[in-house]
Structure formats: C-alpha cells, structure tokens
Amino acid sequence: MAQARREAPQPKLSYVANFRPWDWNFIASLYLDDIESAFRASLLKALACCSAWVR
C-alpha cells in the first residue's frame, strides 16, 4: 500500500528472492515507520497492562 504524501521520503525495507526453476521474483517491502508505530502501540499496551497489574 502506498504511503500518504509526506514532506520527506520515508525509509523503506525491501527484499527480493528469485525462484530459479520458474524464473519468478518474489518482492516484499515495508515502511519502517509503520513497524515503529506498531511496536510503540504494543509497547504502550503492554506497559498499561503491567502497571494495572502492579497496582
């Protein structure tokens, strides 16, 4: 999925694998800011659970 227009280009991680018997290329990519935001969301959720459990 394309990223919404932003002022500066965002870092992207890409990977290409070739399946030689059929000469196929498998391509995958992701924006690193998507991974960072998902990580932050899960971290905050885990911290909220831990802080509620400690009280």
Sequence and secondary structure as in RCSB ss.txt:
>XXXX:A:sequence
MAQARREAPQPKLSYVANFRPWDWNFIASLYLDDIESAFRASLLKALACCSAWVR
>XXXX:A:secstr
      SS   EEEEEEEETTTTEEEEEEEEHHHHHHHHHHHHHHHHHHHHHHH 
